[in-house]
């Protein structure tokens, strides 16, 4: 059974969990993201191990969070970046240790695997895990028991494993850098996160969420305003750093252009080119506030039209209406993402 066949089969099923749970974490309505959300919803309710693949900065950690939140598991989501912790410390970090297990171990400490009991263990960049630890992790997955460093006792653990990597694990196996038996143990299901360039139409929604989050954390901040030309310039960028790069661009806009109108030229020269803007430029003047929109039609106005239809995909129909309303709001606000979000 090919992964393409599985994806088509999953896309045809009703969602087993409320999509709002996933939508709150993963922003976007592009076709690749809608497909990813459906796969997350289908897999989340099982205990199957998942490998999340995708380019650096694409949001693999958000997929892990969405899987955990939608799973209904009562334990915590425990994340470990295998590439960020030195190899000599990673074993203790994962498995824990008893007092006196090594120099400096002045007290017992439970590891991240035990901390994830009842929840989800997320191992980011698992492709960088040393071979010796790969063998120990495989044993934990097979026995569902973990042994701390310096201990002879096994502790039972119940966790859901989610791993992520930007590396090709198949090639790593061929080079002898990754264990094939561990790969087949962790890769029950693969979720591929698209690059930002593949979902550029989601940029207005992502920007709106980022601006909202930034203002929640910094209420005194003065948000920049992106006009339609700026959105188009952002959408045409290749985004080698993906969503992480977009977040950096927005932070520059908050610093360089607080409360100002951002155009395509400013995206190109200042936010991507890193040149300081000329704050006396007329292009930075905000437009007059748009007049209030006409009153929306009453929901009862749709009754006659909908009564003439046969069976419809109500969720999809409502989603399409929402997308159309967002696009209309962008037009009315001249591409001003923050105003559109409001």
PALUMRO-266621 format. One line per field, with one value per residue: chain; residue number from 0; x, y, z of N, C-alpha, C in turn. Coordinates in steps of 0.02 Angstrom, whole numbers. Layout:
N
c: (A,...)
k: (NUM,...)
nu: (X,...)
nv: (Y,...)
nw: (Z,...)
cau: (X,...)
cav: (Y,...)
caw: (Z,...)
cu: (X,...)
cv: (Y,...)
cw: (Z,...)
***
This chain:
342
c: (A,A,A,A,A,A,A,A,A,A,A,A,A,A,A,A,A,A,A,A,A,A,A,A,A,A,A,A,A,A,A,A,A,A,A,A,A,A,A,A,A,A,A,A,A,A,A,A,A,A,A,A,A,A,A,A,A,A,A,A,A,A,A,A,A,A,A,A,A,A,A,A,A,A,A,A,A,A,A,A,A,A,A,A,A,A,A,A,A,A,A,A,A,A,A,A,A,A,A,A,A,A,A,A,A,A,A,A,A,A,A,A,A,A,A,A,A,A,A,A,A,A,A,A,A,A,A,A,A,A,A,A,A,A,A,A,A,A,A,A,A,A,A,A,A,A,A,A,A,A,A,A,A,A,A,A,A,A,A,A,A,A,A,A,A,A,A,A,A,A,A,A,A,A,A,A,A,A,A,A,A,A,A,A,A,A,A,A,A,A,A,A,A,A,A,A,A,A,A,A,A,A,A,A,A,A,A,A,A,A,A,A,A,A,A,A,A,A,A,A,A,A,A,A,A,A,A,A,A,A,A,A,A,A,A,A,A,A,A,A,A,A,A,A,A,A,A,A,A,A,A,A,A,A,A,A,A,A,A,A,A,A,A,A,A,A,A,A,A,A,A,A,A,A,A,A,A,A,A,A,A,A,A,A,A,A,A,A,A,A,A,A,A,A,A,A,A,A,A,A,A,A,A,A,A,A,A,A,A,A,A,A,A,A,A,A,A,A,A,A,A,A,A,A,A,A,A,A,A,A,A,A,A,A,A,A,A,A,A,A,A,A)
k: (0,1,2,3,4,5,6,7,8,9,10,11,12,13,14,15,16,17,18,19,20,21,22,23,24,25,26,27,28,29,30,31,32,33,34,35,36,37,38,39,40,41,42,43,44,45,46,47,48,49,50,51,52,53,54,55,56,57,58,59,60,61,62,63,64,65,66,67,68,69,70,71,72,73,74,75,76,77,78,79,80,81,82,83,84,85,86,87,88,89,90,91,92,93,94,95,96,97,98,99,100,101,102,103,104,105,106,107,108,109,110,111,112,113,114,115,116,117,118,119,120,121,122,123,124,125,126,127,128,129,130,131,132,133,134,135,136,137,138,139,140,141,142,143,144,145,146,147,148,149,150,151,152,153,154,155,156,157,158,159,160,161,162,163,164,165,166,167,168,169,170,171,172,173,174,175,176,177,178,179,180,181,182,183,184,185,186,187,188,189,190,191,192,193,194,195,196,197,198,199,200,201,202,203,204,205,206,207,208,209,210,211,212,213,214,215,216,217,218,219,220,221,222,223,224,225,226,227,228,229,230,231,232,233,234,235,236,237,238,239,240,241,242,243,244,245,246,247,248,249,250,251,252,253,254,255,256,257,258,259,260,261,262,263,264,265,266,267,268,269,270,271,272,273,274,275,276,277,278,279,280,281,282,283,284,285,286,287,288,289,290,291,292,293,294,295,296,297,298,299,300,301,302,303,304,305,306,307,308,309,310,311,312,313,314,315,316,317,318,319,320,321,322,323,324,325,326,327,328,329,330,331,332,333,334,335,336,337,338,339,340,341)
nu: (43,38,104,37,-87,-135,-144,-246,-351,-367,-401,-529,-605,-714,-669,-591,-570,-603,-582,-548,-457,-336,-328,-306,-173,-99,-86,-171,-244,-214,-203,-100,-85,-214,-227,-124,-175,-288,-227,-157,-266,-321,-221,-192,-274,-232,-105,7,177,254,340,395,429,520,575,699,637,505,400,389,384,262,173,196,148,13,-26,-14,-105,-225,-235,-287,-219,-176,-57,99,170,328,474,626,774,877,991,1035,1088,1236,1318,1368,1289,1160,1112,1091,997,888,863,880,955,1031,1078,1251,1284,1374,1513,1469,1336,1241,1117,967,883,746,724,687,607,536,469,378,280,120,93,160,312,424,548,654,749,799,882,1010,1044,1160,1233,1241,1143,1033,1015,981,862,784,767,689,572,531,514,444,493,604,771,861,1020,1148,1062,982,854,703,585,416,344,228,204,176,266,337,436,554,637,751,830,866,820,827,940,1033,1031,1086,1215,1257,1232,1115,1006,926,828,778,725,617,540,502,442,299,201,215,224,228,289,248,354,367,364,288,164,125,11,-42,23,-35,-127,-42,43,-50,-84,42,64,-42,-6,116,75,-2,95,171,96,113,173,186,104,164,96,47,34,-58,36,150,115,109,243,304,246,306,435,570,592,697,720,595,449,510,598,506,451,560,571,453,480,583,508,427,525,591,488,379,205,192,154,190,266,293,420,482,481,571,689,712,662,699,818,883,917,914,760,696,618,547,488,351,283,262,154,2,-153,-315,-438,-540,-712,-852,-903,-1039,-1192,-1194,-1276,-1424,-1418,-1532,-1556,-1488,-1562,-1656,-1572,-1487,-1580,-1607,-1503,-1423,-1348,-1212,-1040,-1031,-936,-828,-890,-919,-788,-739,-817,-766,-634,-658,-713,-604,-517,-593,-594,-458,-446,-529,-459,-349,-248,-196,-140,-149,-262,-356,-358,-415)
nv: (-60,105,265,371,314,290,421,472,390,424,558,547,507,544,669,610,681,841,970,1098,1093,1061,1164,1276,1265,1239,1348,1393,1368,1313,1189,1087,1101,1079,945,891,920,838,712,717,723,597,509,547,493,365,254,248,262,407,483,641,734,857,1020,1123,1232,1229,1199,1078,1046,1098,1012,899,948,968,836,783,861,831,698,666,616,615,644,743,838,805,872,844,899,816,855,967,940,889,734,660,699,675,545,538,639,585,458,475,468,386,436,467,400,448,562,710,680,713,690,592,584,593,544,615,524,455,566,588,496,432,529,615,587,686,678,777,801,668,598,636,568,478,316,221,263,249,110,89,162,89,-29,18,51,-74,-147,-64,-13,76,107,190,276,197,117,-39,-70,-81,34,42,120,224,297,401,402,528,578,685,746,826,761,631,482,357,363,386,263,183,233,186,261,264,156,22,-61,19,122,61,34,159,221,206,285,418,592,727,889,1031,1149,1327,1396,1311,1331,1464,1542,1540,1636,1767,1728,1666,1772,1858,1783,1778,1915,1942,1856,1914,2041,2004,1961,2075,2203,2341,2361,2428,2384,2341,2373,2279,2305,2258,2241,2212,2089,2014,2020,1953,1829,1788,1764,1647,1584,1506,1482,1454,1453,1498,1593,1686,1729,1796,1900,1969,2012,2101,2197,2246,2311,2398,2464,2512,2527,2574,2583,2446,2412,2328,2367,2396,2273,2206,2289,2324,2230,2104,2137,2205,2340,2498,2586,2736,2843,2955,2935,2946,2830,2764,2813,2784,2727,2809,2761,2623,2630,2571,2404,2351,2290,2118,1983,1908,1749,1675,1711,1627,1515,1480,1463,1358,1259,1213,1134,973,839,905,948,1008,1058,1085,1180,1285,1316,1363,1478,1551,1571,1650,1763,1808,1843,1945,2035,2066,2135,2245,2308,2349,2256,2256,2164,2155,2234,2164,2044,2090)
nw: (0,-50,6,-55,-86,42,88,4,43,179,164,118,224,365,487,635,752,831,716,754,858,797,702,782,811,694,565,419,255,136,3,27,167,217,184,264,391,394,392,514,603,580,621,751,853,871,940,864,814,746,613,576,437,342,283,367,490,448,532,603,737,774,715,793,915,880,853,982,1059,996,1022,1144,1251,1422,1485,1481,1342,1296,1241,1153,1083,986,920,984,1106,1185,1142,1250,1354,1317,1340,1481,1488,1420,1481,1617,1784,1925,2092,2107,1992,1900,1892,1971,1978,2094,2143,2118,1960,1853,1683,1519,1452,1551,1602,1503,1523,1499,1409,1269,1185,1105,993,920,771,761,680,712,825,925,884,988,1078,998,998,1133,1141,1053,1126,1233,1164,1122,1241,1323,1441,1547,1597,1717,1715,1806,1878,1919,1899,1807,1742,1705,1562,1475,1330,1187,1039,944,812,728,583,470,387,266,314,257,173,273,338,238,240,359,471,538,625,547,605,708,633,565,674,724,617,588,535,420,416,311,308,218,131,159,39,-39,8,-6,-15,111,183,219,321,413,446,506,621,683,708,796,903,939,983,1090,1179,1187,1226,1212,1092,925,788,624,458,324,155,3,-100,-28,29,-87,-125,-19,-39,-156,-124,-96,27,105,239,284,390,505,455,404,523,578,484,512,643,615,548,650,723,631,562,645,666,537,359,259,107,-52,-93,27,88,4,8,142,240,191,128,230,243,324,339,258,355,322,205,95,67,183,249,330,257,248,368,326,273,370,339,235,303,342,251,319,403,371,241,161,155,52,-58,-16,3,-121,-153,-161,-70,19,54,201,292,207,125,212,248,125,111,219,177,64,127,201,97,39,145,151,29,55,157,93,87,214,339,479,507,435,508,627)
cau: (0,81,85,-11,-152,-156,-164,-311,-401,-378,-435,-599,-640,-732,-617,-607,-565,-626,-529,-528,-398,-278,-326,-278,-101,-71,-122,-167,-299,-190,-216,-54,-97,-277,-212,-85,-219,-330,-185,-145,-328,-331,-168,-185,-311,-200,-41,60,234,251,399,377,484,510,634,712,597,439,349,379,366,190,139,200,101,-55,-38,-23,-167,-283,-235,-324,-177,-178,11,127,211,398,514,699,809,936,1049,1055,1117,1297,1306,1384,1236,1095,1089,1063,937,833,850,886,1011,1029,1130,1316,1294,1434,1538,1423,1267,1233,1049,933,846,710,738,631,563,490,427,326,234,50,88,194,383,442,620,669,814,819,935,1074,1054,1216,1213,1232,1079,982,1004,945,794,748,749,633,512,511,494,405,523,664,817,903,1092,1167,1010,969,782,666,524,370,325,176,206,169,328,338,503,558,703,754,875,839,842,845,1010,1072,1037,1134,1282,1272,1226,1052,988,866,776,746,686,553,501,474,410,235,167,256,190,274,269,269,392,325,356,236,99,133,-54,-57,63,-75,-155,13,63,-101,-77,104,55,-85,33,166,41,-23,155,198,37,131,204,148,111,169,38,70,-15,-64,98,196,94,130,316,319,224,350,501,582,588,740,713,526,410,557,623,451,445,615,553,403,514,617,457,408,580,607,430,322,147,197,131,245,253,337,488,509,495,631,748,723,649,741,884,912,936,870,713,690,553,512,460,278,254,249,94,-55,-212,-373,-475,-592,-779,-881,-931,-1112,-1217,-1193,-1342,-1447,-1411,-1593,-1556,-1458,-1606,-1684,-1518,-1463,-1634,-1607,-1445,-1427,-1299,-1152,-988,-1044,-874,-790,-925,-907,-718,-731,-846,-719,-577,-682,-722,-537,-491,-629,-570,-393,-457,-558,-409,-291,-195,-173,-153,-171,-330,-397,-366,-464)
cav: (0,163,322,411,282,302,492,480,355,464,620,533,488,599,682,577,728,908,1003,1160,1079,1064,1230,1325,1256,1244,1399,1388,1336,1289,1118,1043,1105,1044,873,875,922,778,656,724,704,525,472,569,453,300,257,233,307,450,521,703,755,923,1063,1160,1292,1224,1191,1007,1043,1113,950,857,975,954,765,771,892,796,628,657,588,660,662,802,834,816,880,841,909,772,888,1024,916,850,662,632,719,656,483,555,680,542,401,492,435,380,473,435,362,475,622,766,657,717,669,555,627,555,568,641,469,446,625,584,441,452,582,608,603,713,679,816,786,602,575,653,529,431,247,185,282,220,42,92,184,32,-75,49,46,-144,-173,-12,-6,117,98,249,264,180,78,-106,-79,-55,70,40,186,224,360,400,429,567,600,730,752,856,717,572,426,301,371,378,191,158,253,156,311,255,85,5,-88,75,159,27,37,226,247,175,332,476,654,772,959,1068,1210,1387,1413,1269,1353,1536,1574,1542,1687,1817,1700,1655,1838,1883,1748,1800,1983,1936,1826,1963,2093,1976,1959,2143,2245,2410,2363,2459,2335,2365,2357,2255,2315,2202,2231,2179,2019,1981,2014,1899,1766,1769,1747,1574,1563,1448,1469,1437,1494,1530,1653,1734,1758,1844,1958,2007,2046,2160,2247,2278,2355,2449,2498,2507,2567,2602,2543,2410,2399,2278,2393,2391,2202,2190,2326,2331,2170,2051,2165,2226,2410,2539,2623,2808,2851,3013,2914,2950,2763,2736,2842,2738,2753,2825,2701,2603,2637,2509,2362,2345,2236,2052,1953,1865,1678,1649,1727,1571,1456,1461,1439,1294,1210,1186,1090,905,828,946,944,1070,1084,1115,1239,1339,1335,1404,1544,1585,1593,1706,1821,1832,1876,2008,2080,2090,2185,2306,2341,2362,2207,2267,2099,2164,2259,2108,1997,2119)
caw: (0,-56,48,-91,-78,111,94,-28,83,239,145,105,285,410,537,698,807,813,678,787,898,753,671,828,814,627,529,346,220,70,-7,65,239,232,181,323,449,393,412,586,638,574,657,820,902,880,976,816,811,687,593,542,395,311,286,429,500,418,583,622,808,779,699,853,964,857,864,1053,1083,967,1042,1206,1304,1479,1505,1448,1282,1317,1180,1159,1020,990,890,1025,1169,1172,1145,1316,1401,1292,1372,1546,1477,1399,1524,1687,1819,1998,2128,2105,1930,1868,1926,1968,1989,2167,2161,2065,1914,1802,1616,1479,1433,1608,1608,1452,1539,1492,1359,1205,1183,1039,981,861,740,784,636,742,886,921,871,1051,1106,956,1022,1196,1127,1023,1181,1269,1123,1119,1307,1358,1506,1543,1652,1728,1722,1875,1911,1893,1898,1750,1757,1648,1535,1423,1295,1115,1012,882,797,671,553,403,350,233,356,213,154,334,348,188,261,424,523,574,629,508,648,742,583,553,736,735,557,573,491,404,399,277,315,158,140,155,-32,-66,36,-1,-7,182,216,254,383,460,470,553,685,714,734,854,957,960,1020,1155,1221,1193,1214,1195,1025,872,734,555,416,259,102,-42,-136,18,33,-149,-123,28,-68,-211,-96,-95,97,123,311,296,437,551,421,402,590,584,444,549,699,587,532,713,745,581,535,692,650,469,303,227,37,-83,-93,94,98,-33,27,214,280,164,113,293,243,366,297,264,388,294,141,94,62,250,279,331,223,291,390,279,301,395,287,235,347,310,243,373,387,340,170,125,160,-13,-102,8,-2,-189,-162,-135,-18,11,106,238,320,153,101,261,242,65,127,263,136,23,170,216,37,32,198,129,-23,85,199,49,102,282,371,549,506,411,565,674)
cu: (44,57,34,-82,-179,-181,-233,-366,-418,-417,-509,-639,-663,-678,-637,-601,-587,-569,-506,-466,-335,-271,-296,-202,-68,-114,-115,-227,-278,-203,-167,-66,-163,-267,-173,-129,-264,-289,-171,-207,-338,-283,-169,-217,-281,-137,18,115,233,318,375,437,468,571,640,669,526,383,336,358,292,149,140,152,29,-73,-52,-90,-229,-288,-278,-284,-171,-109,38,158,282,441,588,728,875,999,1075,1090,1179,1285,1317,1331,1167,1068,1058,999,877,814,852,944,996,1085,1195,1329,1356,1455,1490,1350,1254,1162,1018,891,810,724,676,582,513,444,368,275,161,39,125,267,400,518,634,740,841,875,1004,1088,1112,1192,1200,1164,1022,964,964,873,753,725,690,568,486,483,446,428,587,706,862,977,1108,1115,1005,895,752,602,477,350,273,177,196,231,315,409,502,630,698,800,836,864,859,917,1056,1081,1088,1205,1302,1266,1161,1031,924,811,740,701,618,509,467,432,346,196,213,211,241,248,293,312,345,314,300,167,99,66,-75,-22,20,-104,-100,37,14,-95,-13,98,12,-46,84,134,15,36,184,142,54,161,157,157,120,108,63,17,-13,0,150,180,117,206,337,301,270,420,509,581,631,736,642,492,455,585,569,443,500,600,502,434,552,567,435,461,590,548,370,266,146,168,192,225,301,410,521,523,562,693,764,715,689,812,920,938,888,824,719,621,515,480,384,245,235,185,36,-113,-267,-409,-531,-660,-804,-912,-1007,-1133,-1218,-1264,-1360,-1436,-1473,-1597,-1527,-1506,-1630,-1631,-1496,-1516,-1635,-1550,-1460,-1378,-1237,-1103,-993,-980,-832,-822,-914,-835,-707,-760,-797,-660,-598,-689,-654,-509,-527,-606,-501,-400,-481,-507,-345,-232,-167,-190,-179,-244,-378,-410,-416,-535)
cv: (62,219,366,381,294,373,502,448,396,527,609,517,551,607,650,623,796,944,1068,1151,1087,1133,1283,1323,1267,1291,1388,1351,1313,1214,1073,1043,1072,969,851,873,860,717,658,701,629,486,487,522,384,310,246,286,344,482,581,726,824,965,1099,1222,1288,1214,1119,1001,1058,1052,903,882,960,881,751,799,855,724,614,626,639,681,721,786,853,816,879,851,871,804,944,1004,875,775,633,650,693,593,497,595,636,491,417,456,432,422,434,396,385,537,680,746,654,701,632,602,583,586,590,585,456,506,622,529,466,505,565,628,625,719,714,800,718,573,590,615,480,359,209,200,256,149,42,115,128,-17,-47,41,-26,-169,-127,-7,33,106,159,229,250,139,9,-120,-47,-22,67,110,176,293,349,434,465,590,646,733,789,814,660,511,364,304,363,304,162,175,224,204,305,182,72,-21,-33,114,126,26,105,250,207,219,392,535,703,844,997,1129,1270,1407,1372,1289,1429,1572,1577,1600,1741,1791,1689,1721,1865,1849,1770,1870,1981,1908,1877,2018,2068,1975,2028,2193,2316,2416,2395,2417,2368,2341,2339,2267,2256,2189,2197,2105,1981,1971,1957,1831,1742,1752,1672,1545,1501,1431,1455,1482,1529,1594,1706,1767,1810,1908,2001,2044,2107,2216,2283,2328,2413,2493,2495,2554,2596,2555,2512,2394,2346,2302,2386,2318,2184,2223,2323,2267,2110,2075,2194,2298,2449,2581,2699,2823,2913,2997,2915,2881,2735,2763,2793,2768,2770,2760,2687,2612,2570,2470,2362,2286,2170,2025,1910,1792,1648,1662,1670,1512,1433,1431,1369,1240,1178,1137,1021,898,871,932,1009,1100,1119,1179,1298,1363,1381,1474,1584,1612,1653,1770,1850,1871,1943,2059,2108,2145,2250,2344,2355,2316,2215,2205,2109,2187,2204,2058,2024,2110)
cw: (0,-10,13,-84,-8,118,63,14,145,222,134,168,323,463,603,759,783,777,711,829,857,721,716,828,746,586,454,318,151,65,30,140,258,231,243,385,452,415,487,624,636,617,732,870,912,923,930,820,744,676,553,502,365,320,352,432,473,469,604,695,818,762,759,906,945,868,938,1077,1057,990,1103,1262,1360,1503,1465,1380,1302,1254,1195,1089,1024,961,935,1089,1153,1184,1214,1368,1380,1325,1439,1539,1461,1452,1598,1719,1894,2029,2125,2041,1892,1907,1915,1978,2064,2190,2103,2022,1862,1734,1579,1460,1489,1616,1560,1466,1537,1439,1295,1212,1112,1035,915,837,764,741,663,806,877,917,936,1083,1064,979,1088,1187,1097,1078,1220,1230,1120,1186,1345,1431,1498,1605,1658,1731,1795,1912,1879,1886,1836,1773,1697,1627,1480,1390,1221,1086,947,871,736,646,486,358,317,273,315,192,214,351,301,208,328,481,564,570,590,553,688,694,572,616,743,676,540,525,481,386,371,281,254,177,135,83,-64,-42,45,9,67,218,250,320,435,489,521,620,721,744,797,914,985,1003,1088,1204,1233,1178,1192,1125,975,809,666,515,347,206,53,-81,-92,25,-29,-150,-75,-3,-124,-188,-91,-25,113,197,332,348,487,520,417,470,602,545,481,608,674,573,595,736,697,562,582,672,580,417,268,155,11,-82,-25,113,66,-5,101,254,256,151,174,293,288,322,308,292,364,227,145,92,130,281,275,293,273,309,341,311,325,338,293,278,309,302,303,354,354,265,129,120,91,-59,-81,0,-71,-201,-136,-77,-32,67,146,265,266,127,148,258,182,75,170,223,94,65,189,157,27,84,181,76,8,127,159,67,172,324,442,552,483,468,615,647)
***
